[in-house]
């Protein structure tokens, strides 16, 4: 495909109970992303927003924030899903030869609603919803299926929480930086066996934006461009009973396609840094396998080895990941923004030295029904 780069990124600090309204959050990150890229709104050809009527508490929620993202006088559209999918749509529009630049925004104020009740609405209204299923209870089913199949232990899941909360102490945007131990995680209250309080991402509010540009427009930006090498998404069956919850089949397929596009043969050796959507600690281990960082059932040994720690060969979630900041629809786009900072060498205390190829990952749906994988590089494809 044509070369497209990310030339501007911005995030708010993630916290619970932000006082700014939706439009103010979107305006803030849109303005900051433009400033980061050294552009003005007149340089943007189209806008992609990300909203959810349930989380925003209003019908056609995108209408309330579109102008804050700069939609006036230019084409604008909306995605109701994870930020990686909004960026995917923004990439397609940028590659259409109709637009040269695209501003993608995401926002979420989960704390203003009732997350567990909202998530319950995703389930089938006839058979599943009346059971009271939500993100935690359904993910507990997935965690148990995965752990029982491969002998993954609760302590190994806990190490993900310890690693990521510890990494978050180096991230000024993180909501919950913590200095904890495996014992602390194991002693935290059980929410739905085997998931405990410190295995779960917090309820966070915040916003994020990125700017995509075709190669002939990149020269107008002032930051080092980060190039899109490969991207793909895949969706699994809707009903949990129609899926094998012990493996991430949709992620395997999305990763396979993204790697093929990017020319990645061995992700465990070629990827320098990864940011994955770890809403629960077990998820990061399951995603290791789906992304090809290790074989099936080997993720427990991988986390034990320290390979995915900051000092390891393949650091995963140096930002602290979603376990440390979870503004639902924003979290995936934040993974992309964090990878951009890594490849620019601008990640501060969470910087992975010499990072040249990065992977960003997002999910949406019940037990990660949909996965989206981005492979990003500090070099345009034709020069690699």
ABEGO torsion letter per residue (X at the ends): XBBBBBABBBBBBBBBGBABBAAAAAAAAAAAAAAAAGBBAAABABBBBBBBAAAAGBBGAAAAAAAAAGABGBBBBBBBBBAAAAAAAAAAAAAAGABABBBBBBBBBAAABBAAAAAAAABBAAAAAAAGBBAAAAAAAAAAAAAAAAGBBAAAAAAAAAAAAAAAAABAABABBBBBBAAAAAABBBABOABBAAABBBBBBEBBBBBBBBAAAAAABABBBBBBABBBBBBBBABAAABBAABBAAAAAAAAAAAAAAGBABAAAABABBBBBBABAAAAAAAAAAAGABBBGAAAAAAAAGAABAABABBBGAAGEAAABBBAAAAAAAAAAAAAAAAAGAAEAABBBGBABBBBBBBBEBGGABBBBBBBBABBAAAX
